[in-house]
Amino acid sequence: MTPRSVLLVLALAAVPLHAAGPMDDALALYSAKRYPDARIAFEAIAAGDAKNAEARYYLGVLAQKRNDTDEAVRRLEEATTLDPTKSAYFTELGGAYGTAAGHAGLFAKVGFAQKCQAALARAVLLDPSNIEARNGLVSFYRSAPTFVGGGMSKAYAEAEEIRRRNPIVGASVLGQLYLAEQKFEPAFTLYEETLKTAPDNYLLLYAIGRAAAQTGLHLDRGEQVLHRCLGLTPGPGEPGHAPVQWRLGNIAEKRGDTPAARAAYAAALKEDPNFTQARDALAKLK
């Protein structure tokens, strides 16, 4: 290699292959959970680029995190208008509409509910493998009255579609429908049979423990699987160890063991000081 070639190689090595721009910086702040800083960064991008859908999407997500539903709806509507091809954008918008429906008066509630279903259906149309959107539809069909498109038969059909695409998540979702209709033993059977295919699956173990805590059935098994969860690492979007401890407290309460319940709720708050359910449960103990 000639001296000139060496100098050229060194010069090229000094040039970054990918220089981080404002969006990269904003995404890094978001990934680091520095949400107030990320908000400022995304707002600057949106202000400087009227057609930037991604910045508006993240502003909507951040608004949801701080319970600013009006801002979330506004930003996510902007994002889906600017880029109507992103399934994730419509998924988040459907969630924002659902939250808005929960806070609205009667007439506005109906409108937001219909928009929620439409946004989630659009998300599924854009990406049939979008499990989050399909799960959102299950929640909508389960809770919405029939005159706005709800219905348990629709919820079951969507849950079965999730199960066809993802047996583990589908079993978790379908089991929750069983529990909602007090089909307790079918729910436990479904969870246990699916667990045989993935014996250390965190989501299924938690589902069994949650069902035990909710129903008061199979408490020994529920406690066993929840303790197993504490030895595993939850995946993205799965309940963390704070909810596991809270469910252990629920089981202890079902048994009338107040000291154990108090210890479990305290452990949940140690895991997550902002875990409201554990704080409220602890306050109610005598």
C-alpha positions as CSV (number, residue, x, y, z in Angstrom):
1,M,0.0,0.0,0.0
2,T,1.4,3.4,-1.0
3,P,1.7,6.3,1.5
4,R,-1.1,8.1,-0.3
5,S,-3.4,5.0,0.0
6,V,-2.6,4.9,3.8
7,L,-3.6,8.5,4.1
8,L,-6.8,7.9,2.2
9,V,-7.8,4.9,4.4
10,L,-7.1,7.0,7.5
11,A,-9.2,9.9,6.2
12,L,-12.1,7.6,5.4
13,A,-11.9,5.9,8.9
14,A,-12.3,9.4,10.5
15,V,-15.6,10.0,8.8
16,P,-18.6,8.4,10.6
17,L,-20.6,6.1,8.5
18,H,-23.9,7.5,9.9
19,A,-24.0,10.9,11.5
20,A,-26.7,11.1,14.1
21,G,-29.3,13.7,13.2
22,P,-32.1,15.3,15.3
23,M,-34.4,12.3,14.9
24,D,-31.7,9.9,16.0
25,D,-31.0,12.0,19.0
26,A,-34.7,12.2,19.9
27,L,-35.2,8.5,19.5
28,A,-32.2,7.9,21.7
29,L,-33.7,10.1,24.4
30,Y,-37.0,8.2,24.1
31,S,-35.2,4.8,24.3
32,A,-33.4,6.0,27.4
33,K,-36.9,6.9,28.9
34,R,-35.8,10.5,29.2
35,Y,-39.4,11.5,28.2
36,P,-39.4,15.2,29.0
37,D,-36.2,15.7,27.0
38,A,-37.5,13.5,24.2
39,R,-40.7,15.6,24.0
40,I,-38.7,18.8,23.6
41,A,-36.6,17.1,20.8
42,F,-39.6,15.8,18.9
43,E,-41.5,19.1,19.2
44,A,-38.5,20.9,17.7
45,I,-38.5,18.4,14.8
46,A,-42.2,18.8,14.3
47,A,-42.0,22.5,14.4
48,G,-39.3,22.5,11.7
49,D,-40.9,19.9,9.4
50,A,-44.6,20.1,8.8
51,K,-44.6,16.7,7.1
52,N,-42.7,14.7,9.7
53,A,-45.2,12.0,10.7
54,E,-42.8,10.1,12.9
55,A,-42.1,13.0,15.2
56,R,-45.9,13.5,15.7
57,Y,-46.4,9.8,16.3
58,Y,-43.9,9.9,19.2
59,L,-45.4,13.1,20.5
60,G,-48.7,11.3,20.6
61,V,-47.1,8.3,22.4
62,L,-45.5,10.6,25.0
63,A,-48.8,12.4,25.5
64,Q,-50.4,9.1,26.3
65,K,-47.7,8.3,28.8
66,R,-48.4,11.6,30.7
67,N,-52.2,11.0,30.4
68,D,-52.8,14.0,28.1
69,T,-55.4,12.4,26.0
70,D,-56.4,15.4,24.0
71,E,-52.8,16.0,22.9
72,A,-52.3,12.3,22.1
73,V,-55.4,12.3,19.9
74,R,-54.3,15.5,18.1
75,R,-50.8,14.4,17.5
76,L,-51.7,10.8,16.4
77,E,-54.4,12.1,14.0
78,E,-51.7,14.3,12.5
79,A,-49.3,11.3,12.2
80,T,-51.9,9.1,10.5
81,T,-52.9,11.8,8.1
82,L,-49.4,12.5,7.1
83,D,-48.5,8.8,6.7
84,P,-51.6,6.6,6.4
85,T,-49.5,3.5,5.7
86,K,-48.1,2.8,9.2
87,S,-50.0,0.2,11.2
88,A,-48.4,1.2,14.4
89,Y,-49.7,4.8,14.1
90,F,-53.3,3.6,13.8
91,T,-52.7,1.1,16.7
92,E,-51.7,4.0,19.0
93,L,-54.5,6.2,17.7
94,G,-57.0,3.5,18.5
95,G,-55.7,3.3,22.0
96,A,-55.9,7.1,22.4
97,Y,-59.5,7.1,21.1
98,G,-60.3,4.3,23.6
99,T,-58.9,6.4,26.5
100,A,-60.8,9.4,25.3
101,A,-64.0,7.4,25.2
102,G,-63.5,6.4,28.8
103,H,-63.4,10.0,29.9
104,A,-66.1,11.4,27.6
105,G,-69.8,12.1,28.1
106,L,-72.4,9.8,26.7
107,F,-72.7,11.2,23.1
108,A,-69.0,11.9,22.7
109,K,-68.2,8.4,24.1
110,V,-70.1,6.8,21.2
111,G,-68.1,8.8,18.7
112,F,-64.8,8.0,20.2
113,A,-65.7,4.3,20.5
114,Q,-66.5,4.1,16.8
115,K,-63.2,5.9,16.0
116,C,-61.3,3.5,18.2
117,Q,-62.7,0.4,16.4
118,A,-62.1,2.0,13.0
119,A,-58.4,2.9,13.8
120,L,-57.6,-0.5,15.2
121,A,-59.3,-2.2,12.2
122,R,-57.2,0.0,9.9
123,A,-54.1,-1.1,11.8
124,V,-55.0,-4.7,11.2
125,L,-55.8,-4.1,7.6
126,L,-52.4,-2.5,7.1
127,D,-50.6,-5.3,9.0
128,P,-52.6,-8.5,9.7
129,S,-49.8,-9.7,12.0
130,N,-50.2,-6.7,14.3
131,I,-51.0,-8.6,17.5
132,E,-51.2,-5.4,19.6
133,A,-53.9,-4.0,17.3
134,R,-55.8,-7.3,17.3
135,N,-55.7,-7.4,21.1
136,G,-57.0,-3.9,21.2
137,L,-59.9,-5.1,19.1
138,V,-60.6,-7.9,21.6
139,S,-60.7,-5.3,24.4
140,F,-63.0,-3.1,22.3
141,Y,-65.4,-5.9,21.3
142,R,-65.5,-7.2,24.9
143,S,-66.3,-3.8,26.5
144,A,-68.3,-1.9,23.9
145,P,-72.1,-2.2,23.6
146,T,-73.5,-4.0,20.5
147,F,-74.9,-0.8,19.1
148,V,-71.4,0.6,18.5
149,G,-70.0,-2.7,17.2
150,G,-69.1,-4.6,20.4
151,G,-69.9,-8.2,21.2
152,M,-68.3,-11.2,22.9
153,S,-68.6,-13.3,19.8
154,K,-66.5,-10.9,17.9
155,A,-64.0,-10.8,20.8
156,Y,-63.7,-14.6,20.7
157,A,-63.2,-14.6,16.9
158,E,-60.4,-12.1,17.2
159,A,-58.8,-13.9,20.1
160,E,-58.8,-17.1,18.1
161,E,-57.2,-15.3,15.2
162,I,-54.4,-14.1,17.6
163,R,-54.0,-17.6,18.8
164,R,-53.7,-18.9,15.2
165,R,-50.8,-16.4,14.6
166,N,-49.3,-16.6,18.1
167,P,-50.4,-19.5,20.2
168,I,-49.0,-18.2,23.5
169,V,-50.3,-14.7,23.3
170,G,-53.6,-16.0,21.9
171,A,-54.0,-18.4,24.8
172,S,-53.4,-15.5,27.2
173,V,-56.0,-13.3,25.5
174,L,-58.6,-16.1,25.1
175,G,-58.2,-17.2,28.7
176,Q,-59.0,-13.7,29.8
177,L,-62.3,-13.9,27.9
178,Y,-63.1,-17.2,29.6
179,L,-62.4,-15.6,33.0
180,A,-64.6,-12.6,32.1
181,E,-67.5,-15.0,31.5
182,Q,-66.6,-17.0,34.7
183,K,-65.5,-20.0,32.7
184,F,-62.8,-20.5,35.2
185,E,-61.7,-24.1,34.7
186,P,-61.6,-23.8,30.9
187,A,-59.2,-20.8,31.3
188,F,-56.9,-22.8,33.6
189,T,-57.0,-25.8,31.3
190,L,-56.1,-23.6,28.3
191,Y,-53.2,-22.0,30.1
192,E,-51.8,-25.3,31.4
193,E,-52.1,-27.1,28.1
194,T,-50.4,-24.2,26.3
195,L,-47.7,-24.1,28.9
196,K,-46.7,-27.7,28.1
197,T,-45.4,-26.3,24.8
198,A,-43.3,-23.7,26.5
199,P,-42.8,-24.7,30.2
200,D,-40.9,-21.5,31.2
201,N,-43.0,-19.0,29.3
202,Y,-43.3,-15.9,31.5
203,L,-46.6,-14.7,30.0
204,L,-48.3,-18.0,30.5
205,L,-47.0,-18.5,34.0
206,Y,-48.2,-15.0,34.9
207,A,-51.6,-15.7,33.3
208,I,-52.1,-18.8,35.6
209,G,-51.0,-16.8,38.7
210,R,-53.3,-13.9,37.7
211,A,-56.2,-16.2,37.2
212,A,-55.6,-17.8,40.6
213,A,-55.4,-14.4,42.3
214,Q,-58.6,-13.2,40.5
215,T,-60.7,-16.3,41.1
216,G,-59.4,-17.8,44.4
217,L,-59.0,-21.1,42.7
218,H,-55.8,-23.2,42.4
219,L,-54.0,-20.8,44.9
220,D,-51.0,-23.2,45.5
221,R,-50.4,-23.4,41.7
222,G,-50.8,-19.7,41.3
223,E,-48.3,-19.0,44.0
224,Q,-45.9,-21.5,42.5
225,V,-45.9,-20.0,39.0
226,L,-45.7,-16.4,40.2
227,H,-42.6,-17.3,42.2
228,R,-41.2,-18.8,39.1
229,C,-41.9,-15.6,37.2
230,L,-39.7,-13.8,39.8
231,G,-36.8,-15.9,38.6
232,L,-37.4,-15.0,35.0
233,T,-37.0,-11.8,32.9
234,P,-40.2,-10.5,31.5
235,G,-40.2,-9.8,27.7
236,P,-41.2,-6.5,26.1
237,G,-44.8,-5.6,26.9
238,E,-45.1,-8.3,29.5
239,P,-46.1,-7.6,33.1
240,G,-43.0,-6.8,35.2
241,H,-42.1,-8.2,38.6
242,A,-44.2,-5.5,40.4
243,P,-47.5,-6.9,39.1
244,V,-46.2,-10.4,40.0
245,Q,-45.7,-9.4,43.6
246,W,-49.1,-7.7,43.6
247,R,-50.7,-10.9,42.5
248,L,-48.9,-12.8,45.2
249,G,-50.3,-10.3,47.7
250,N,-53.8,-10.9,46.2
251,I,-53.4,-14.7,46.8
252,A,-52.2,-14.1,50.3
253,E,-55.3,-12.0,51.0
254,K,-57.5,-14.8,49.6
255,R,-55.9,-17.0,52.2
256,G,-56.4,-14.5,55.0
257,D,-52.6,-14.1,55.4
258,T,-52.4,-10.3,56.0
259,P,-48.7,-10.3,56.9
260,A,-47.7,-12.1,53.7
261,A,-50.0,-9.8,51.7
262,R,-48.4,-6.7,53.2
263,A,-44.9,-8.0,52.5
264,A,-45.9,-8.8,48.8
265,Y,-47.4,-5.4,48.3
266,A,-44.4,-3.7,49.8
267,A,-42.1,-5.8,47.5
268,A,-44.2,-4.6,44.5
269,L,-43.7,-1.0,45.5
270,K,-40.0,-1.7,45.9
271,E,-39.9,-2.9,42.3
272,D,-42.0,0.0,41.1
273,P,-42.8,2.9,43.5
274,N,-45.4,4.2,41.2
275,F,-47.4,0.9,41.0
276,T,-50.8,2.3,42.0
277,Q,-52.6,-1.1,42.5
278,A,-50.1,-2.2,45.1
279,R,-50.1,1.1,46.9
280,D,-53.9,1.0,47.1
281,A,-54.0,-2.6,48.2
282,L,-51.5,-1.9,50.9
283,A,-53.5,1.1,52.2
284,K,-56.6,-1.1,52.5
285,L,-55.0,-3.7,54.6
286,K,-55.8,-3.6,58.3
